Amino acid sequence: MGGRSLPIIPVALSVLTSFLSGIALLGTPAEIFEHGGLWMVKYFMAPIALIISGFLFIPIFYHLKLVSIYQYIELRYNSPNLRKACAIAFAAHNLIFTGVSIYSPAIALSGVTNLEMWKLILLVGATSTIYTTIGGLKAVVWTDTIQAVVMYGGLGFVIIKGTIDAGGIGRVFEVFAISGRLENTLRFNPDPAQYYNIWNAVFGGLALWLSLYGLNQMSVQRYCSVKSVQDARKVVWLNIPLKLIISAMACYVGMLVLAYFYNCNPLETGEIDTLDQLTVLLAAKVSENYPGLTGLFIACIFAGTLSVVSGGYNSLAAIIFKDLIEPTVGHKLSAKNALLTNKIIVFMSGLISTALAYSAGPLGGIIKSSIGLLGATNGPIVGLFLVGMFCRNVSTRAVTVSFIFTIIVCVSLWVFSFMEDPYKGYVLPTNSSIEGCQGKSFIETFQPSTYDPHYGRPGTSYVSRISQLSYGFISKILVFTLSIVLSWVMPPKEEKYSSGRKHSLTLFGRQKKIMKPMQMSIVGNVKKESLKL
């Protein structure tokens, strides 16, 4: 926890960079190049999620003085097993997510540099593992601060020089409009079985950012590492403009690569192997006459990735130790051995994530492989927190059944989507020509004329075509609704009295209320029984 006395600005920058890996810096421009501006809408929901987190979630977590946010699950639902299940689900999700985060810059950089991909994966995995093992959260926060400066600098250079080379800001927006990307943003059909629409960009985006900035171990651990709840809220308020600026820069880079490569698509000429390599190729071209500046952008990509994976390892150590090891053998460990155990967990997490990065290729593009998995595995866990905070009379049995059912449903949706791949080959056209490519040969991307690929390939199942950006929203609604309904059949027991605590575990019970003598007697008896257990 960094001694719970870390300074505000470095912590704010650490929160910012914790989710700005190569997934965002490389995947976002590729997504805009491929499918248009709907992906931008998602970023506008981040400030709303941060405001909600600052007012609703931070006071609860901060006053409880938790190390692992899943300690809340046990306190709220009086269920150690549910706490462990959430911790295991988070660990599995986080290992996969950090693996994809390591893989994303490696695949992009290997296509435009002379470094082999396996070396790049090993470089990122080894570096982040070593400094996080040695330095803990303090190392993560201070390296994140430096990396944030590098990220802003690298993106800023590419934007300024790239805009000049592409013909100016007017040309960038003109190409965005004439290419059909602007029109493709205006998808208002509410049918969930399409690639994206405005509704899942709004609600799915809000659900995504709540799961990252409000109810995520990596974020909450940083909020609770400052001196007071007021400082924790300042960290959130600082992140609103910082997040908007870096998001706008990443989205603009997407429009910029479109304008720069519109008349000669490098994927069609064979210059790159995947659209995730577009941004690095742009950086290499606009900085070719400026020695060292290509390296600055490559450092920018690596900085984002190191921030995510190091924070992920540190959070994994907190979760695995506090939720899985300490309840069984932790009381037998000395402070020295507990520290050593945490360092071993970090080191092993780094090894596993690096190994998973080598097998991330079959998952598809960077955005596809991260968003679907995040919604399917993390969404149901966030649903448990929302139910616990907003519903005082749900039962542990009801939320457990709802959680397990939702996990099965959402993972099944992701598996169907992965197996059938209904949007394979769905890319909006560019305008490659012999003149634009300066005589180089190219193979124009095939565009189907008998159906709209935005709604998936004919013959694929409806469930496989449900937008992956919807998974997080669907999972939260499922857990929330089912928990309330099933609580009528399986009513709550002692867990419903948690709202009588000084720092309540439910949102609407936080203010101290005067209880009748009978209510006080009931709460006292529950506490006695808890002590016996």
N, C-alpha and C positions, 0 to 999 in steps of 0.2 A: 504493500500500500504506500510505499515511498515515505513512511513515517507520518502520513496524513498531514504533511506540512509543505507540500510542493507549491511553487509560485503559480499564479493564475495563468499568465500568458503562455509559458511553455506547456502547461496542461491543456490549454485551449488549442494550441497548435497540434498537440499530440492527439487530441480527440478528432480534429479535422483530418489529419493524415492517416488515422487508423483505418479509414475505409476508402482511401484514395490510392489504391494500388494501380498496377498496370491494367487491371480490369476496367477502371474508370478512364485512365489517361489514354489507353489504346482501344478499349472496347467501345467507348462512347463515340469517338469519331467514326469508327468502322460502322457502328449501328446507324448513325445519321447518314453516312454515305450510302448504305445499303437500302434503308427503309424510310428515311425522312425524319421530320422533326418531332414525332410523337415522344421519342425518348427524352427530349428536352423538357416536356411537361412534367415528367416525373421529378426533375430536380427542383421545380418550383414548390413542391410539397415538403421539401426538407425543412425550411424555416418554420412551417406550421408544426411539424413533428418536434422540432427543438423547443418551441414555445410550450407545447403540451408537456414535454418532458420536464422543463424547468418548473412549471407550476404544479404538476400533479405527481410525477414519479420521484424526482430528486428528494423532496422532503421526507418521503417514506423511507427510502433506502439510506439516506444520510443519517437520520436519527436512530435507525436500528444498528448503525455501526457494523454493517456486514462486510465480510471479505468476499464471500461468494453470494451472488444474488439468489442462488437457489436455496440458501438458508431461509429466505422468505417463504418459499413454497412449504417447507416443513412447519414453520411457525404459523402460517396462515391456515393450512389444511391439516395440521397435526399428523403429518404422514412422512416419516423418513424415507419410505420406499418411493414415494412420488418425487421427493427431492433427488434421490439417487437416479431415478429414471430420467429426469430432466438433465441432470449433470452428464449422464452417459450420452444422451441425445446431443447435447451441446458439444461434448468432446468429439463425437463422430463427425458432426457438421463442421466444427472448426478445423479439424484435421484436413477434411476434404477442401474446405474453403482456402486454407493457407496453401495447400498443394496446388490448387488452381491458380492462386495468386503468384506462386513461384513460377509456374509453367507459362503464364501469360506474357511476361517480358521476354522469356527465353525464346518462345516461338516467334515473337515479333522481331527480336534483335538478330536471331540467327539467319533470317532471310535477307538482311541488308548489311550484315557485318561478316567478317571472315571467321567468327567464332562459332564453334559447333554448339548445338543446343544443349547437349548433356553437360558441357563445361559451364554454360551459363546457369543451368539449374543448380549445379553443384556450388557455384560461386555464391549465388543468392542464399541457398539453403545453409551452407556452412557459415557464411559471415553472420547472418541473423541469429543462428543458433549459438554461436560463440559469444557474441556480446550480450545477448539476453541472458544466457546462463550465468555469465560473470556478474552483470550489473543489475539485473532485476528491473523493476518498474522505473527506477531513476534513470537507468541507461536507456530504456525505451523512450521515456519522455524527452530527455535531452537530445538524443539522436533524432527523434521525430521533429524537434524544433529546427535543427539544422537542415533536415531533409525537406521541411516545408519551404524554407527559403530557396533551396535548390529547385524545388518543383515550380514555384512561382517564377523564378528566373528562367528556367528552361522553357516553360510554356510561353512566357512573355516574349522571349526572343523569336520563337517560331511564329507566333502570331504577328508580330511587327514585320519581320522580314518576309514571311509567307504572304501577307496581305499585299505588300508592295509588289512582289513577284507575280501574284495572281491578277493584278490589275486594279487593286484598290477595294475598299469596303463595298462600294456600289456594285462592282462586278461580282463579289462574293454573294451578296443577297440576290442579285439578278439571276445567277446560275441556280441558286437554291430554289427560286420560283419557277424558272423555265424547265428545270429538270423534273418537275412533278413532286419534289420532296415537300414543298410547302402545302400543296393540295393534299398529299397523303397524310398530313397532320390532322386534317379535318375529317376524322372518322368518328361519327356520332352514333353509328349503329350499336345498340347495347348488347348484341349477341356476343357472349364470351368466346365463342368458337371462331376467333380470328386472331391474326398475329398480335396486333394491339388495337385499341381504340381509345378515345379520349377519356372514357370512364375508368378503364383499368389503369390508365396512366395516372389519373388523379387518385383513385381509391387504392389501387395497388401500390402506387408510389408512396402515399401516406403510410400504408401498412409497412412498406419496406423500410422507410426512414425511422418509424417508431421502433421497429425491431432492431435497428442499428444504433440509434442515438438515445433511445429512451429506455429500452429493456434488454440491453445487451451487456454481458460481463465486461467486455473491453471498454465500453463507455462508462458504465457505472463505477467501475474500479477507479477510473481517472477522476470522476466527479467526487468520489469519496476520499481522494488523496490530497485534497486541499483543506484549509484550516476550518472552514465553516460552511454552512449551507448557503449563506449569502455569496461566498466565493464560488461555490459550485454553480450557482445560478449565473454568476458573471462569466464563468467558463462557457455556459450555454449561450448567453447573449452575444459574446464575442464570436461564437461559431456561426451565428446567423449571417453576418456580412461576409465572413471569411468563406463560408460554404457557397454563398451565392456567387462570389467573385470567381472562385476556382471552378465551379460548375459552369458558369457562363464561358469561361476560358476554354474548358474542355469541349463544350458544345460548339463554340465558334470554330475550334480546330476542325470539328467535323464538317462544318460548312466550308471551311478553307480548303481541306483536302479535296472536297467535291469540285470547287472552282478550279483548283490547280490541276487536277487530273481529269476534268470533265471531258476534254477533247482527246484524251489518250489514257484510257483506263489501264493502269499497270498490271492489273490482274488478267486483262485480256491479252496483253503483250507478253505475259509470262515473267515480268520483272519481279513480281512477288508471288508467293504461293497462297497467301490468305489475306483477306482485307484487314485483319488485325495488324498487319505490317505497314499499313498505309501511313500512319503518323510518323513512324521512324523513317520511312522513305522520304516523306516530305521534309523532315528535319535535315536529312543527309543532303538533299538537293539544294535547299535554300541556304545551307551553311557551308557548301563545298569550297567557297573562296575565303572562308574564315576559319583558319586552323584552330582546332580545339572546341569549337562551338557545337559540332555534332556530338562530341563527347559530353558536353554540358547537358544536352537533351537526353542522351543515354543515361547519364547520372540522374536526371530528373525521373526517368522511368524506374530505375533501380531504387531511388529514394522512396518513391511511393510504395513499391513492393516491400522493401525492408520494413517500412513503418507498419504495414498490415501484418506481416508474418511475425515480427518480433512481438507486437502487441498480442497476437493470437497465442504465441507460446506462453507468454506471461500469464494470460487469462486462463489457459489450460492448466497451468501449474496451480493457480488459485482454486480452480474448480475441483480438480482431481484430488488435491490435498485436503481441502476443507470439506468436500462433500463425500468423498469415497474413502480416504485414508484416515483422517482424523477421527471420525466417529467410531472407528474400530480399534485402531492402534495408536492414534495420535497422542493420547494422554500418556503413553509410555515413552514417547520420544523427548529427548532433551532439546533445548533450543538449537543447539549446534546440529543435531541429527535432523531436526525438522527442516532447517535451512538446506542441509545437504540433500535431503529428500526432494525439496522443491527444485533445486538445481538439476537433479537427475531427471525429474519430470520434464523440465524445460528442454534438456538435452535430447531426451527420447522423443519428445514432440517434434523437435526439429528434424531428427532422423526420419521419423515416419512421414512427416509432411513432404520432405524432400523426395522420399521414395514414391509417394503418391503423385508428385509432380511429373515423374517419368511416365506415369500411366494415364495422364490427364488428356492426352491427344484424342482418344475416341469420343470424348464428351462433346465435341463440336467447338463452335466459336466461344470466345471469352465470355461474352454477355450471356449466351445461351447456357453455358455450363455453370455459371455462377448464380444467376437470378432464379432459375428453376429449383436448384438444390437449396438455396437459401430459403425460399418460400415454403418448400415442402418439409424441410426439417426444422427450421427455426420458428416458422409461423405458429404451429400448435403450442410451442413453449410460451411464446408471447401471449397467446390466447389465455393460458393459465393465469398469467399475471393480471391481465385485464379483468378476468372473471373475479379473481381474488380481491382486486382493489375496488371494483365497482358494484359487486354483488355480495351483500353481507350474509345472505341466507342460502347459499349453495352448499351442497354436501361434498365431502371428499370423495365418496364413492362415485357420485355423478360426474365430477370433473375428471376423475381417473378414467372412467369409461369413455368420456368425450375425447380426452386427450389421445388415448390409444386408437380409437376409431378414426380420428382426424389424421393422425400420423399415417395410418394405413391408406386412407383415401388419397391424401396428397402425394405420398410416395408413389402410389399406383398411377396417379395422373402423370407424374414425371416419367415413370417407366414407360407408359403408353406413348408419351410424346417422344421419348428417346428412341424407342423401338421403331415407330412408324415414321418419325421425322417428317411431319406433314408440310413443313415450310422449307424443305430442302431445295436449294436453287432459287429461292425467292429473293431477288435483287432488283431494285429499280434500275432502268436503263441509263447508260451514259451516252456520250456522243463521239465515240472514238472514230477517227478518220485517218486516211493516209497522210493528209496534210498535218493534222494535229499530232500524229505520232512521228512526224518528220521522216516518213518513208518506211518505218518499221512495220513489220507484219503484225496482225492481231487477229484474234478469234472473238467475234462479237458474242456476248452472253445471250443465250437463248431466252426468249421471252414468250411464254405461252399465250396463245390468242383465243383459246376455247374456254378459259376460265380465269377468274381473278385469283392469282396466287396468294393474295392477302388473306383469303379465307381457307387456304390449305389445298393440297392436292386432292382431286376426286378419288374416292375409294378408301381414304383414310377415315378412321373412326372419329365420331364427334368429340369424345373425351380427349383424344390425342391432340385435337386442334384448339383446346381451351388454352388461352394465352398463359404462358408461364409467369408473366407479371401479375396474374390474378391469384396465384397460389397462396401468397401471403395473406391477402384479404379474405379469400375463401376459408383458409384454415382458421383464422381468428373468428370469423362469423360462426363457423361450425362449432368450435369449442365453446364459444360464448352461449349460443342458442341451445345447444344440446345440454350444457351444464344446468341451465335454468329449467329446461323441460324435465330432465331426469331427476332433478332435485325434488320434484313433486312426488316421484315414485320412490326415491331413496332420500328421505329427508335428512338434514344435517344433525349432527350430534353436538359434541363439545366444541367443534370448530367454529360454531356460529357466535361464540362469546368472545372471539378475538377482538371485536370492535370496542370492547371495554378497556383495552390497555391504554397506557399513557400515550405512547406513540402508536396509534392504531395501525393495523395492517390493512385496513380498508379506508378508502378515500373519505367517505362521508362520516366516518367515526373518529376522525383525527382530533376533533375538538373535544376537550374533556367535558363530559356531561355528568350531571348529578343523577345517581342511580337510586332507585328505591331500595329499602333494606333487603327485600326478597331477592332483587337482582344482584345486590352485592354478595349475598350469601351464596347464590348460584355460582358467580364468578370465582369466589373464594374456594368453593368446593372443587371447581374445575382445575384451579391452580394446584390444589393439594393433590388431586388425582394425577396431574401432569408430573408433579415432583415424584410421586410414587413410581410412575412409569419410568 
